[in-house]
Amino acid sequence: MTVPRAAVPHPLVAAAGRDGRLPEWARCGEARRAHIERVAGLLAAWAERLDLPEAERVRWAAAARLHDALRDASPAELRQEAAPDWPAALLHGPACAARLRAEGVEDEDLLRAVAYHTVGHPEFGRLGEYLYLADFLEPGRSYLPDVRERLRAILPTERLEALLSVAGLRLAHRLEVRGAIRPETVALWNRLVEEAA
């Protein structure tokens, strides 16, 4: 009998998801680890409310703990592993996904969630969508606390409304600072608008 891949996660995924252990190569200080745990707490609560199976909860917990595992690494170190066209502040996601892939992780949904948790991606599965939301909405962030609290309150059930709100806020910020907008972000927005129509 073949065991489904999700039932036997990669050892790095199992360590992060079941035991809360980051890989030896992780580069994140105490403040970042506190953020990671707040993201993990949100995802755990949402996974419970969605009644996800245990294997899926492990994946969600792993994604939460791994998404910023390289957040405090230097841009020079991250550029060795990630696409060179990414801004320095966003390199940690793609670099971490690349490192996980090099270590043998083959879970494309989890890798995409980690790589694009800051900018979004049109091919996000449920894991990617909820990590994108949790990273933005975790209660330790001080920007727009009332809006964040309202959005946390409607989750996990009002997924599309929350995604449209968070993606819209992120896009508005990029426009306000006249910053570049990644094509994946625009494609995610367009997918969400189409889904809502």
C-alpha positions in Angstrom: 0.0 0.0 0.0 1.3 3.4 -1.0 1.4 6.1 1.8 0.2 9.5 0.6 3.1 12.0 0.4 1.3 14.4 2.8 1.3 11.6 5.5 5.1 11.3 5.4 6.5 14.9 5.3 10.1 15.6 4.6 12.1 15.6 7.9 12.6 19.4 7.8 8.9 19.9 7.3 8.1 17.4 10.1 10.6 19.1 12.5 9.1 22.5 11.8 5.5 21.4 11.8 5.4 18.9 14.6 8.2 20.1 16.9 8.5 23.8 16.1 12.2 23.3 15.2 13.8 25.5 12.5 16.6 24.1 10.3 20.2 24.6 11.4 20.7 27.1 8.6 17.9 29.4 9.8 18.8 33.0 10.3 16.3 34.7 12.5 16.6 36.5 15.9 14.3 36.6 18.8 11.9 39.3 17.4 11.6 37.3 14.2 10.9 34.1 16.0 8.2 35.8 18.0 6.6 36.9 14.7 6.9 33.3 13.4 5.1 32.0 16.5 2.3 34.5 16.1 1.8 33.5 12.5 1.9 29.8 13.5 -0.7 30.5 16.2 -3.1 32.1 13.7 -2.6 29.2 11.2 -3.1 26.6 13.9 -6.4 28.3 15.0 -7.7 28.6 11.5 -6.7 25.0 10.7 -8.6 23.8 13.7 -11.7 25.8 12.8 -11.5 24.5 9.2 -11.2 20.9 10.7 -8.1 20.1 8.6 -6.6 16.6 8.9 -3.5 16.2 11.0 -1.1 16.0 8.0 -2.4 19.3 6.6 -2.0 20.9 10.1 1.6 19.8 10.1 2.2 21.4 6.7 0.5 24.7 7.8 2.6 24.8 11.0 5.8 24.0 9.0 5.0 26.8 6.5 4.4 29.2 9.3 7.7 28.4 11.0 9.7 28.3 7.7 8.4 31.4 5.9 10.8 33.7 7.7 13.6 31.2 8.5 16.1 33.3 6.5 14.6 36.7 7.3 17.7 37.9 9.2 20.3 36.6 6.7 22.3 39.2 4.7 21.0 40.1 1.2 24.4 38.9 -0.2 23.8 35.5 1.3 20.2 35.4 0.1 21.1 36.5 -3.5 23.2 33.4 -3.8 20.0 31.3 -3.6 17.2 33.6 -4.9 16.3 35.3 -8.1 18.4 38.4 -8.5 15.5 40.7 -9.6 13.8 40.6 -6.1 14.3 43.5 -3.8 16.5 42.8 -0.8 13.7 43.0 1.7 11.8 40.2 -0.1 14.6 37.8 -0.9 14.1 35.7 2.3 11.0 33.9 1.0 12.4 32.7 -2.4 15.8 32.0 -0.8 14.2 29.8 1.9 12.1 28.0 -0.7 15.3 27.4 -2.8 17.1 26.1 0.3 14.2 23.8 1.2 14.1 22.4 -2.4 17.9 21.8 -2.3 17.4 19.9 1.0 14.9 17.6 -0.8 11.5 19.1 0.0 9.2 18.4 -2.9 5.9 19.9 -1.7 5.3 22.5 -4.4 2.4 24.1 -2.6 4.4 24.6 0.6 7.4 25.9 -1.4 5.3 28.4 -3.3 3.7 29.5 0.0 7.1 30.2 1.6 8.6 31.8 -1.5 5.7 34.2 -2.2 4.3 34.9 1.3 5.1 38.6 1.1 3.9 39.3 -2.5 1.2 36.7 -3.2 0.9 34.3 -6.1 -2.0 33.5 -8.5 -1.3 29.7 -8.1 -1.5 29.7 -4.3 -3.4 26.8 -2.8 -5.2 27.1 0.5 -1.9 26.9 2.4 -0.4 29.8 0.5 -3.5 31.9 0.8 -3.7 31.5 4.6 0.0 32.0 5.1 -0.2 35.2 3.1 -3.0 36.3 5.3 -1.5 35.3 8.6 1.8 37.0 7.8 0.0 40.3 7.3 -2.6 39.9 10.0 -0.6 38.5 12.9 -1.4 40.6 16.0 2.1 41.8 16.7 2.0 44.2 13.7 1.2 47.8 14.5 0.1 49.0 11.1 -3.7 49.4 10.8 -4.6 47.5 14.0 -8.3 48.0 13.7 -8.4 46.7 10.1 -6.2 43.8 11.0 -8.4 42.9 14.0 -11.6 43.0 11.8 -10.0 40.8 9.2 -8.8 38.3 11.7 -12.3 38.1 13.1 -13.8 37.0 9.8 -11.3 34.3 9.2 -11.0 31.5 8.4 -14.5 31.5 6.9 -14.5 34.7 4.9 -11.4 33.8 3.0 -12.1 35.7 -0.3 -13.1 38.9 1.5 -9.9 38.8 3.6 -7.7 38.0 0.6 -9.2 40.9 -1.4 -8.7 43.2 1.6 -5.1 42.2 2.3 -4.0 42.2 -1.3 -5.7 45.6 -1.8 -3.9 47.0 1.2 -0.6 45.7 0.0 -1.2 47.1 -3.5 -2.3 50.5 -2.1 0.9 50.7 0.0 3.1 49.9 -3.1 1.3 52.6 -5.1 1.5 55.1 -2.2 5.3 54.7 -2.0 5.6 54.5 -5.7 7.2 51.1 -5.4 7.4 48.4 -8.0 4.7 45.8 -8.0 5.6 42.2 -8.7 3.7 40.5 -11.6 2.7 37.7 -9.2 1.0 40.3 -7.0 -1.0 41.7 -9.9 -1.9 38.2 -11.1 -3.1 37.2 -7.6 -5.3 40.4 -7.4 -6.8 39.7 -10.9 -7.5 36.1 -9.9 -9.3 37.2 -6.7 -11.3 39.8 -8.5 -12.4 37.2 -11.1 -13.3 34.8 -8.3 -15.4 37.4 -6.6 -17.3 38.4 -9.7 
